[in-house]
Amino acid sequence: MAVHEHPHRHAGFHFRSLRGARAAQAPGDAVTASTTAATAYVFAGLRLLTGFVFLWAFLDKTFGFGYATPSGRGWIDGGSPTKGFLSGVAVGPMESTFHGWAGEAWADWLFMLGLLGIGLALVAGIGLRLAAVAGTAMMALMWIAEWPPAKHLSDGSASMSTNPFADYHLIYAVVLIALAAAGAGATWGLGKAWARLPFVSRHRWLL
């Protein structure tokens, strides 16, 4: 009789142990899932906010809402989105080059299409890799235009630079790269549907 009872006691103990292990693992799995979901939402929110920054810049410069671009001086009113900024560059290795680009039609179109394309890509959650490349290039040029390492402008006046390297242009560039690397378009965006398109699936750089 004792011989028959031992296997039953062993089997009962074995099953309780498995249930206990599952119960012990469940909270950890829930925490992991919760953390993953929270991270996805944070990246999605960051993506939407960053997209709005680029889209708003495009809209304000196009229509002159009176924020960065005065009313009546928008692109549709004949104003130049690049002339004011580039002609005002007063420091850095590309100072004269930027002056030459200021107000040129090709520069206006390239700049505005960049703002619009990056903004739409971020808001929709598609083409984040392209947006990261284009946005990083744009931010790099704007960083060079402001040239934070300089303490003084070309005329000798103080540049008012607060940091010789890190400024908001670099932060935006890092954010764009991080959003693309994290695949942030899958949450609150069209990233998943975009990735399933045959043409996109064959050309992964379009993700």
NUKOLVEX-806370 format. One line per field, with one value per atom (N, C-alpha, C): residue in three letters; x, y, z. Coordinates in nm, 2 decimals, padded with zeros to 4 digits, always signed. Layout:
<recs>
aa: c(ALA; ...)
c1: c(X; ...)
c2: c(Y; ...)
c3: c(Z; ...)
</recs>
This chain:
<recs>
aa: c(MET; MET; MET; ALA; ALA; ALA; VAL; VAL; VAL; HIS; HIS; HIS; GLU; GLU; GLU; HIS; HIS; HIS; PRO; PRO; PRO; HIS; HIS; HIS; ARG; ARG; ARG; HIS; HIS; HIS; ALA; ALA; ALA; GLY; GLY; GLY; PHE; PHE; PHE; HIS; HIS; HIS; PHE; PHE; PHE; ARG; ARG; ARG; SER; SER; SER; LEU; LEU; LEU; ARG; ARG; ARG; GLY; GLY; GLY; ALA; ALA; ALA; ARG; ARG; ARG; ALA; ALA; ALA; ALA; ALA; ALA; GLN; GLN; GLN; ALA; ALA; ALA; PRO; PRO; PRO; GLY; GLY; GLY; ASP; ASP; ASP; ALA; ALA; ALA; VAL; VAL; VAL; THR; THR; THR; ALA; ALA; ALA; SER; SER; SER; THR; THR; THR; THR; THR; THR; ALA; ALA; ALA; ALA; ALA; ALA; THR; THR; THR; ALA; ALA; ALA; TYR; TYR; TYR; VAL; VAL; VAL; PHE; PHE; PHE; ALA; ALA; ALA; GLY; GLY; GLY; LEU; LEU; LEU; ARG; ARG; ARG; LEU; LEU; LEU; LEU; LEU; LEU; THR; THR; THR; GLY; GLY; GLY; PHE; PHE; PHE; VAL; VAL; VAL; PHE; PHE; PHE; LEU; LEU; LEU; TRP; TRP; TRP; ALA; ALA; ALA; PHE; PHE; PHE; LEU; LEU; LEU; ASP; ASP; ASP; LYS; LYS; LYS; THR; THR; THR; PHE; PHE; PHE; GLY; GLY; GLY; PHE; PHE; PHE; GLY; GLY; GLY; TYR; TYR; TYR; ALA; ALA; ALA; THR; THR; THR; PRO; PRO; PRO; SER; SER; SER; GLY; GLY; GLY; ARG; ARG; ARG; GLY; GLY; GLY; TRP; TRP; TRP; ILE; ILE; ILE; ASP; ASP; ASP; GLY; GLY; GLY; GLY; GLY; GLY; SER; SER; SER; PRO; PRO; PRO; THR; THR; THR; LYS; LYS; LYS; GLY; GLY; GLY; PHE; PHE; PHE; LEU; LEU; LEU; SER; SER; SER; GLY; GLY; GLY; VAL; VAL; VAL; ALA; ALA; ALA; VAL; VAL; VAL; GLY; GLY; GLY; PRO; PRO; PRO; MET; MET; MET; GLU; GLU; GLU; SER; SER; SER; THR; THR; THR; PHE; PHE; PHE; HIS; HIS; HIS; GLY; GLY; GLY; TRP; TRP; TRP; ALA; ALA; ALA; GLY; GLY; GLY; GLU; GLU; GLU; ALA; ALA; ALA; TRP; TRP; TRP; ALA; ALA; ALA; ASP; ASP; ASP; TRP; TRP; TRP; LEU; LEU; LEU; PHE; PHE; PHE; MET; MET; MET; LEU; LEU; LEU; GLY; GLY; GLY; LEU; LEU; LEU; LEU; LEU; LEU; GLY; GLY; GLY; ILE; ILE; ILE; GLY; GLY; GLY; LEU; LEU; LEU; ALA; ALA; ALA; LEU; LEU; LEU; VAL; VAL; VAL; ALA; ALA; ALA; GLY; GLY; GLY; ILE; ILE; ILE; GLY; GLY; GLY; LEU; LEU; LEU; ARG; ARG; ARG; LEU; LEU; LEU; ALA; ALA; ALA; ALA; ALA; ALA; VAL; VAL; VAL; ALA; ALA; ALA; GLY; GLY; GLY; THR; THR; THR; ALA; ALA; ALA; MET; MET; MET; MET; MET; MET; ALA; ALA; ALA; LEU; LEU; LEU; MET; MET; MET; TRP; TRP; TRP; ILE; ILE; ILE; ALA; ALA; ALA; GLU; GLU; GLU; TRP; TRP; TRP; PRO; PRO; PRO; PRO; PRO; PRO; ALA; ALA; ALA; LYS; LYS; LYS; HIS; HIS; HIS; LEU; LEU; LEU; SER; SER; SER; ASP; ASP; ASP; GLY; GLY; GLY; SER; SER; SER; ALA; ALA; ALA; SER; SER; SER; MET; MET; MET; SER; SER; SER; THR; THR; THR; ASN; ASN; ASN; PRO; PRO; PRO; PHE; PHE; PHE; ALA; ALA; ALA; ASP; ASP; ASP; TYR; TYR; TYR; HIS; HIS; HIS; LEU; LEU; LEU; ILE; ILE; ILE; TYR; TYR; TYR; ALA; ALA; ALA; VAL; VAL; VAL; VAL; VAL; VAL; LEU; LEU; LEU; ILE; ILE; ILE; ALA; ALA; ALA; LEU; LEU; LEU; ALA; ALA; ALA; ALA; ALA; ALA; ALA; ALA; ALA; GLY; GLY; GLY; ALA; ALA; ALA; GLY; GLY; GLY; ALA; ALA; ALA; THR; THR; THR; TRP; TRP; TRP; GLY; GLY; GLY; LEU; LEU; LEU; GLY; GLY; GLY; LYS; LYS; LYS; ALA; ALA; ALA; TRP; TRP; TRP; ALA; ALA; ALA; ARG; ARG; ARG; LEU; LEU; LEU; PRO; PRO; PRO; PHE; PHE; PHE; VAL; VAL; VAL; SER; SER; SER; ARG; ARG; ARG; HIS; HIS; HIS; ARG; ARG; ARG; TRP; TRP; TRP; LEU; LEU; LEU; LEU; LEU; LEU)
c1: c(+00.08; +00.00; +00.09; +00.19; +00.28; +00.35; +00.37; +00.44; +00.35; +00.22; +00.13; +00.10; +00.12; +00.09; +00.20; +00.33; +00.44; +00.43; +00.40; +00.39; +00.28; +00.17; +00.06; +00.10; +00.17; +00.22; +00.32; +00.41; +00.51; +00.45; +00.34; +00.28; +00.21; +00.14; +00.07; +00.16; +00.27; +00.37; +00.43; +00.45; +00.50; +00.41; +00.28; +00.18; +00.17; +00.17; +00.16; +00.28; +00.40; +00.52; +00.51; +00.45; +00.44; +00.34; +00.23; +00.13; +00.20; +00.28; +00.34; +00.44; +00.51; +00.61; +00.54; +00.42; +00.35; +00.29; +00.25; +00.19; +00.30; +00.43; +00.54; +00.58; +00.57; +00.61; +00.51; +00.39; +00.28; +00.30; +00.32; +00.34; +00.45; +00.57; +00.68; +00.64; +00.57; +00.53; +00.44; +00.35; +00.25; +00.33; +00.43; +00.51; +00.58; +00.64; +00.71; +00.62; +00.50; +00.41; +00.37; +00.34; +00.30; +00.41; +00.53; +00.64; +00.66; +00.65; +00.66; +00.55; +00.43; +00.32; +00.34; +00.38; +00.41; +00.52; +00.62; +00.73; +00.68; +00.60; +00.54; +00.45; +00.38; +00.29; +00.38; +00.49; +00.57; +00.64; +00.69; +00.75; +00.65; +00.52; +00.42; +00.38; +00.37; +00.35; +00.46; +00.58; +00.70; +00.70; +00.66; +00.66; +00.55; +00.44; +00.33; +00.37; +00.43; +00.47; +00.57; +00.67; +00.78; +00.73; +00.63; +00.57; +00.50; +00.43; +00.36; +00.45; +00.57; +00.67; +00.71; +00.74; +00.77; +00.65; +00.54; +00.42; +00.38; +00.39; +00.36; +00.45; +00.58; +00.68; +00.64; +00.60; +00.56; +00.44; +00.34; +00.22; +00.24; +00.31; +00.34; +00.42; +00.52; +00.60; +00.52; +00.42; +00.35; +00.24; +00.17; +00.05; +00.07; +00.19; +00.21; +00.11; +00.11; +00.01; +00.04; +00.16; +00.19; +00.28; +00.33; +00.42; +00.56; +00.63; +00.76; +00.76; +00.65; +00.64; +00.53; +00.56; +00.46; +00.35; +00.23; +00.11; +00.14; +00.10; +00.12; +00.26; +00.34; +00.48; +00.50; +00.40; +00.41; +00.45; +00.48; +00.53; +00.42; +00.29; +00.19; +00.18; +00.23; +00.22; +00.35; +00.43; +00.55; +00.68; +00.66; +00.78; +00.87; +00.99; +01.08; +01.10; +01.08; +01.10; +01.25; +01.34; +01.48; +01.56; +01.51; +01.59; +01.62; +01.52; +01.55; +01.65; +01.63; +01.72; +01.86; +01.87; +02.00; +02.08; +02.01; +02.08; +02.13; +02.07; +02.11; +02.22; +02.27; +02.38; +02.51; +02.56; +02.67; +02.80; +02.80; +02.92; +02.93; +03.04; +03.06; +03.13; +03.17; +03.25; +03.17; +03.03; +02.95; +02.87; +02.92; +02.84; +02.82; +02.92; +02.90; +02.82; +02.83; +02.75; +02.60; +02.57; +02.43; +02.38; +02.46; +02.41; +02.38; +02.45; +02.43; +02.30; +02.27; +02.15; +02.02; +02.03; +01.92; +01.82; +01.70; +01.60; +01.59; +01.68; +01.68; +01.56; +01.50; +01.38; +01.40; +01.51; +01.54; +01.56; +01.62; +01.63; +01.50; +01.41; +01.28; +01.20; +01.20; +01.12; +01.18; +01.31; +01.37; +01.34; +01.36; +01.33; +01.19; +01.10; +00.95; +00.90; +00.95; +00.91; +00.97; +01.09; +01.15; +01.06; +01.02; +00.94; +00.81; +00.74; +00.61; +00.63; +00.73; +00.75; +00.78; +00.87; +00.91; +00.79; +00.72; +00.60; +00.49; +00.46; +00.36; +00.40; +00.53; +00.58; +00.57; +00.60; +00.60; +00.46; +00.37; +00.23; +00.16; +00.19; +00.13; +00.20; +00.32; +00.40; +00.45; +00.48; +00.53; +00.66; +00.74; +00.87; +00.96; +00.96; +01.04; +01.19; +01.24; +01.38; +01.42; +01.34; +01.36; +01.35; +01.25; +01.23; +01.35; +01.41; +01.52; +01.64; +01.66; +01.78; +01.76; +01.64; +01.62; +01.62; +01.56; +01.56; +01.69; +01.77; +01.91; +01.99; +01.98; +02.05; +02.01; +01.88; +01.83; +01.88; +01.87; +01.92; +02.07; +02.14; +02.29; +02.32; +02.25; +02.27; +02.23; +02.13; +02.08; +02.18; +02.23; +02.33; +02.46; +02.50; +02.62; +02.59; +02.46; +02.43; +02.43; +02.40; +02.41; +02.54; +02.61; +02.75; +02.77; +02.71; +02.72; +02.87; +02.97; +03.10; +03.16; +03.11; +03.17; +03.12; +03.21; +03.17; +03.14; +03.19; +03.17; +03.13; +03.05; +03.01; +03.12; +03.10; +03.20; +03.23; +03.14; +03.16; +03.22; +03.25; +03.31; +03.22; +03.09; +02.99; +02.97; +02.92; +02.90; +02.79; +02.82; +02.73; +02.61; +02.62; +02.51; +02.49; +02.58; +02.57; +02.58; +02.49; +02.48; +02.55; +02.59; +02.66; +02.74; +02.86; +02.95; +02.91; +02.83; +02.80; +02.65; +02.59; +02.46; +02.35; +02.27; +02.16; +02.04; +01.93; +01.80; +01.80; +01.89; +01.90; +01.95; +02.05; +02.10; +02.00; +01.93; +01.83; +01.72; +01.67; +01.57; +01.63; +01.75; +01.81; +01.82; +01.86; +01.86; +01.72; +01.62; +01.49; +01.44; +01.47; +01.42; +01.49; +01.61; +01.68; +01.63; +01.60; +01.54; +01.40; +01.32; +01.19; +01.19; +01.28; +01.30; +01.35; +01.45; +01.51; +01.41; +01.32; +01.22; +01.10; +01.09; +00.96; +00.84; +00.85; +00.75; +00.62; +00.62; +00.50; +00.39; +00.42; +00.33; +00.22; +00.24; +00.15; +00.09; -00.04; -00.11; -00.06; -00.03; +00.01; -00.02; +00.03; +00.00; +00.12; +00.21; +00.34; +00.32; +00.23; +00.21; +00.15; +00.05; -00.01; +00.09; +00.17; +00.27; +00.37; +00.42; +00.52; +00.47; +00.34; +00.28; +00.26; +00.28; +00.27; +00.38; +00.35; +00.45; +00.57; +00.55; +00.67; +00.75; +00.69; +00.77; +00.84; +00.77; +00.84; +00.96; +00.96; +01.07; +01.18; +01.15; +01.25; +01.24; +01.31; +01.30; +01.34; +01.42; +01.46; +01.35; +01.23; +01.12; +01.04; +01.07; +01.00; +01.01)
c2: c(-00.12; +00.00; +00.13; +00.12; +00.24; +00.26; +00.15; +00.16; +00.24; +00.21; +00.28; +00.43; +00.46; +00.59; +00.69; +00.65; +00.74; +00.80; +00.73; +00.79; +00.90; +00.88; +00.97; +01.10; +01.08; +01.20; +01.28; +01.20; +01.27; +01.35; +01.28; +01.34; +01.47; +01.46; +01.58; +01.69; +01.66; +01.76; +01.82; +01.74; +01.79; +01.89; +01.86; +01.95; +02.08; +02.07; +02.19; +02.28; +02.22; +02.29; +02.37; +02.30; +02.37; +02.48; +02.46; +02.57; +02.69; +02.65; +02.76; +02.84; +02.76; +02.83; +02.92; +02.87; +02.96; +03.08; +03.06; +03.17; +03.27; +03.22; +03.31; +03.39; +03.32; +03.39; +03.49; +03.47; +03.55; +03.70; +03.74; +03.88; +03.94; +03.87; +03.92; +03.94; +03.84; +03.85; +03.97; +03.99; +04.10; +04.24; +04.24; +04.37; +04.39; +04.29; +04.30; +04.35; +04.29; +04.33; +04.47; +04.51; +04.65; +04.75; +04.71; +04.80; +04.82; +04.71; +04.71; +04.80; +04.79; +04.87; +05.01; +05.04; +05.18; +05.24; +05.17; +05.22; +05.25; +05.16; +05.18; +05.31; +05.33; +05.45; +05.58; +05.57; +05.69; +05.72; +05.62; +05.65; +05.70; +05.65; +05.70; +05.84; +05.88; +06.02; +06.11; +06.06; +06.14; +06.16; +06.06; +06.06; +06.17; +06.17; +06.26; +06.40; +06.42; +06.56; +06.61; +06.53; +06.57; +06.60; +06.51; +06.53; +06.67; +06.70; +06.83; +06.95; +06.93; +07.04; +07.07; +06.96; +06.98; +07.03; +06.97; +07.01; +07.16; +07.20; +07.34; +07.43; +07.40; +07.49; +07.50; +07.40; +07.40; +07.49; +07.47; +07.55; +07.70; +07.73; +07.87; +07.94; +07.87; +07.94; +07.95; +07.86; +07.86; +07.97; +07.98; +08.07; +08.19; +08.20; +08.32; +08.34; +08.25; +08.25; +08.36; +08.42; +08.52; +08.47; +08.35; +08.30; +08.33; +08.23; +08.25; +08.33; +08.32; +08.39; +08.50; +08.63; +08.73; +08.71; +08.76; +08.75; +08.83; +08.78; +08.84; +08.82; +08.74; +08.72; +08.57; +08.49; +08.35; +08.32; +08.19; +08.14; +08.17; +08.15; +08.18; +08.33; +08.41; +08.56; +08.61; +08.52; +08.56; +08.56; +08.53; +08.53; +08.41; +08.42; +08.31; +08.24; +08.11; +08.04; +08.03; +08.05; +08.04; +08.17; +08.27; +08.39; +08.46; +08.47; +08.53; +08.46; +08.33; +08.25; +08.24; +08.20; +08.18; +08.31; +08.42; +08.55; +08.60; +08.56; +08.60; +08.52; +08.42; +08.34; +08.43; +08.44; +08.53; +08.46; +08.33; +08.26; +08.12; +08.06; +07.92; +07.91; +07.79; +07.76; +07.77; +07.77; +07.78; +07.91; +08.01; +08.14; +08.19; +08.21; +08.26; +08.17; +08.04; +07.95; +07.96; +07.97; +07.99; +08.12; +08.23; +08.35; +08.34; +08.26; +08.23; +08.15; +08.07; +07.98; +08.06; +08.16; +08.23; +08.28; +08.24; +08.29; +08.22; +08.13; +08.06; +07.97; +07.96; +07.88; +07.73; +07.68; +07.54; +07.52; +07.61; +07.60; +07.61; +07.70; +07.71; +07.58; +07.53; +07.41; +07.29; +07.27; +07.16; +07.16; +07.28; +07.30; +07.27; +07.33; +07.31; +07.17; +07.11; +06.97; +06.88; +06.91; +06.84; +06.85; +06.97; +06.99; +06.91; +06.92; +06.86; +06.71; +06.65; +06.51; +06.45; +06.51; +06.46; +06.46; +06.58; +06.59; +06.49; +06.47; +06.37; +06.23; +06.20; +06.06; +06.03; +06.13; +06.11; +06.10; +06.18; +06.18; +06.05; +06.01; +05.88; +05.76; +05.77; +05.65; +05.57; +05.63; +05.55; +05.62; +05.54; +05.59; +05.66; +05.60; +05.67; +05.67; +05.57; +05.56; +05.68; +05.70; +05.81; +05.94; +05.95; +06.07; +06.10; +05.99; +06.01; +06.06; +06.00; +06.05; +06.19; +06.22; +06.36; +06.46; +06.42; +06.51; +06.54; +06.43; +06.44; +06.53; +06.52; +06.61; +06.75; +06.77; +06.91; +06.97; +06.89; +06.94; +06.97; +06.89; +06.91; +07.04; +07.07; +07.19; +07.31; +07.30; +07.41; +07.43; +07.32; +07.32; +07.40; +07.37; +07.44; +07.58; +07.61; +07.75; +07.84; +07.78; +07.85; +07.83; +07.73; +07.70; +07.73; +07.64; +07.66; +07.67; +07.60; +07.61; +07.76; +07.85; +07.98; +08.07; +08.13; +08.23; +08.36; +08.39; +08.52; +08.51; +08.60; +08.60; +08.66; +08.67; +08.72; +08.86; +08.94; +09.08; +09.11; +09.00; +09.01; +09.01; +09.03; +09.03; +08.89; +08.89; +08.76; +08.68; +08.55; +08.46; +08.42; +08.43; +08.39; +08.24; +08.17; +08.02; +07.97; +07.88; +07.83; +07.70; +07.64; +07.51; +07.49; +07.45; +07.44; +07.32; +07.23; +07.11; +07.08; +07.05; +07.00; +07.11; +07.11; +07.21; +07.13; +07.20; +07.14; +07.07; +07.11; +07.05; +06.91; +06.89; +06.76; +06.67; +06.73; +06.65; +06.60; +06.69; +06.65; +06.53; +06.54; +06.44; +06.31; +06.31; +06.18; +06.13; +06.21; +06.17; +06.10; +06.16; +06.10; +05.96; +05.95; +05.82; +05.72; +05.76; +05.67; +05.62; +05.71; +05.67; +05.57; +05.59; +05.49; +05.36; +05.36; +05.24; +05.16; +05.23; +05.16; +05.12; +05.15; +05.12; +05.18; +05.31; +05.38; +05.40; +05.37; +05.39; +05.28; +05.17; +05.06; +05.10; +05.19; +05.23; +05.36; +05.38; +05.50; +05.55; +05.46; +05.50; +05.39; +05.41; +05.32; +05.23; +05.22; +05.15; +05.01; +04.93; +04.79; +04.77; +04.85; +04.84; +04.88; +04.98; +05.02; +04.91; +04.85; +04.74; +04.62; +04.60; +04.48; +04.51; +04.63; +04.66; +04.59; +04.52; +04.44; +04.52; +04.65; +04.73; +04.76; +04.79; +04.83; +04.71; +04.59; +04.47; +04.43; +04.47; +04.43; +04.54; +04.65; +04.76; +04.81; +04.74; +04.77; +04.91; +04.98; +05.11; +05.21; +05.17; +05.25; +05.25; +05.16; +05.15; +05.27)
c3: c(+00.00; +00.00; +00.00; +00.08; +00.09; -00.05; -00.12; -00.25; -00.35; -00.34; -00.43; -00.39; -00.26; -00.22; -00.25; -00.25; -00.28; -00.42; -00.52; -00.65; -00.66; -00.59; -00.59; -00.51; -00.40; -00.33; -00.41; -00.48; -00.56; -00.68; -00.74; -00.85; -00.81; -00.69; -00.64; -00.61; -00.55; -00.52; -00.65; -00.75; -00.88; -00.94; -00.94; -01.01; -00.93; -00.80; -00.72; -00.75; -00.77; -00.79; -00.93; -01.03; -01.16; -01.15; -01.08; -01.06; -00.99; -00.89; -00.81; -00.90; -00.99; -01.08; -01.17; -01.22; -01.32; -01.25; -01.12; -01.05; -01.02; -00.99; -00.96; -01.08; -01.20; -01.32; -01.38; -01.35; -01.40; -01.37; -01.25; -01.22; -01.30; -01.31; -01.39; -01.53; -01.59; -01.73; -01.75; -01.65; -01.66; -01.65; -01.57; -01.56; -01.68; -01.74; -01.87; -01.98; -01.99; -02.09; -02.07; -01.95; -01.91; -01.95; -01.92; -01.95; -02.10; -02.17; -02.32; -02.38; -02.33; -02.38; -02.35; -02.22; -02.18; -02.27; -02.30; -02.38; -02.52; -02.58; -02.71; -02.71; -02.61; -02.60; -02.59; -02.51; -02.49; -02.63; -02.70; -02.83; -02.93; -02.92; -03.01; -02.98; -02.85; -02.82; -02.86; -02.84; -02.88; -03.03; -03.10; -03.25; -03.30; -03.24; -03.28; -03.24; -03.13; -03.09; -03.18; -03.21; -03.30; -03.44; -03.49; -03.62; -03.62; -03.51; -03.51; -03.52; -03.46; -03.46; -03.61; -03.69; -03.83; -03.91; -03.89; -03.96; -03.93; -03.81; -03.77; -03.84; -03.84; -03.90; -04.05; -04.11; -04.26; -04.27; -04.19; -04.21; -04.17; -04.07; -04.03; -04.14; -04.19; -04.30; -04.43; -04.45; -04.57; -04.57; -04.46; -04.45; -04.36; -04.29; -04.21; -04.10; -04.00; -03.90; -03.79; -03.80; -03.71; -03.59; -03.60; -03.49; -03.54; -03.59; -03.64; -03.77; -03.85; -03.97; -03.96; -03.98; -03.96; -04.06; -04.03; -04.11; -04.24; -04.36; -04.48; -04.54; -04.47; -04.53; -04.54; -04.55; -04.57; -04.71; -04.73; -04.86; -04.97; -04.94; -05.04; -05.07; -04.98; -05.01; -05.08; -05.12; -05.19; -05.10; -04.98; -04.89; -04.91; -04.86; -04.87; -04.74; -04.73; -04.60; -04.56; -04.65; -04.61; -04.61; -04.67; -04.69; -04.55; -04.46; -04.34; -04.25; -04.24; -04.16; -04.22; -04.35; -04.41; -04.43; -04.46; -04.48; -04.35; -04.24; -04.11; -04.04; -04.11; -04.06; -04.05; -03.93; -03.90; -03.84; -03.86; -03.80; -03.86; -03.85; -03.90; -04.03; -04.06; -04.19; -04.32; -04.31; -04.43; -04.43; -04.36; -04.36; -04.50; -04.58; -04.71; -04.80; -04.78; -04.86; -04.83; -04.70; -04.67; -04.72; -04.72; -04.78; -04.92; -04.99; -05.14; -05.16; -05.06; -05.08; -05.04; -04.96; -04.90; -05.01; -05.00; -05.09; -05.22; -05.25; -05.38; -05.38; -05.50; -05.51; -05.48; -05.52; -05.50; -05.35; -05.28; -05.13; -05.06; -05.10; -05.04; -05.06; -05.18; -05.21; -05.13; -05.13; -05.07; -04.92; -04.86; -04.72; -04.68; -04.76; -04.72; -04.75; -04.86; -04.88; -04.77; -04.72; -04.61; -04.49; -04.45; -04.33; -04.35; -04.46; -04.49; -04.48; -04.56; -04.57; -04.43; -04.36; -04.23; -04.13; -04.13; -04.05; -04.07; -04.20; -04.24; -04.20; -04.23; -04.20; -04.05; -03.97; -03.82; -03.77; -03.82; -03.77; -03.81; -03.94; -03.99; -03.94; -03.90; -03.85; -03.96; -04.08; -04.19; -04.24; -04.31; -04.36; -04.26; -04.14; -04.03; -04.06; -04.13; -04.16; -04.26; -04.36; -04.45; -04.38; -04.29; -04.21; -04.12; -04.07; -03.98; -04.06; -04.18; -04.26; -04.30; -04.36; -04.41; -04.29; -04.18; -04.07; -04.01; -04.00; -03.94; -04.03; -04.17; -04.26; -04.24; -04.23; -04.21; -04.08; -03.97; -03.84; -03.84; -03.91; -03.92; -03.99; -04.10; -04.17; -04.08; -04.01; -03.92; -03.80; -03.76; -03.65; -03.70; -03.82; -03.88; -03.90; -03.94; -03.96; -03.83; -03.72; -03.59; -03.53; -03.56; -03.52; -03.37; -03.28; -03.14; -03.08; -03.14; -03.08; -03.08; -03.16; -03.16; -03.04; -02.98; -02.87; -02.93; -03.05; -03.11; -03.25; -03.30; -03.44; -03.52; -03.65; -03.75; -03.72; -03.67; -03.64; -03.50; -03.43; -03.30; -03.18; -03.21; -03.10; -03.04; -02.92; -02.85; -02.93; -02.94; -03.02; -02.93; -02.80; -02.71; -02.71; -02.76; -02.76; -02.61; -02.58; -02.44; -02.42; -02.53; -02.53; -02.66; -02.64; -02.76; -02.86; -02.81; -02.90; -02.90; -02.78; -02.78; -02.78; -02.88; -02.88; -02.93; -02.95; -02.99; -03.12; -03.21; -03.34; -03.33; -03.24; -03.22; -03.15; -03.06; -02.98; -03.08; -03.17; -03.27; -03.36; -03.40; -03.48; -03.41; -03.28; -03.20; -03.18; -03.16; -03.15; -03.27; -03.39; -03.51; -03.54; -03.50; -03.52; -03.42; -03.30; -03.20; -03.24; -03.29; -03.34; -03.45; -03.54; -03.65; -03.60; -03.51; -03.46; -03.38; -03.31; -03.22; -03.30; -03.42; -03.50; -03.44; -03.41; -03.33; -03.41; -03.53; -03.61; -03.59; -03.52; -03.50; -03.41; -03.31; -03.21; -03.25; -03.25; -03.29; -03.42; -03.51; -03.65; -03.75; -03.87; -03.98; -04.01; -03.91; -03.94; -03.97; -03.91; -03.93; -04.07; -04.11; -04.24; -04.35; -04.32; -04.42; -04.44; -04.34; -04.35; -04.43; -04.43; -04.50; -04.65; -04.69; -04.84; -04.91; -05.02; -05.10; -05.13; -05.18; -05.23; -05.11; -04.99; -04.87; -04.82; -04.82; -04.77; -04.85; -04.98; -05.06; -05.05; -05.00; -04.98; -04.84; -04.75; -04.61; -04.57; -04.65; -04.62; -04.62; -04.67; -04.67; -04.54; -04.45; -04.32; -04.24)
</recs>
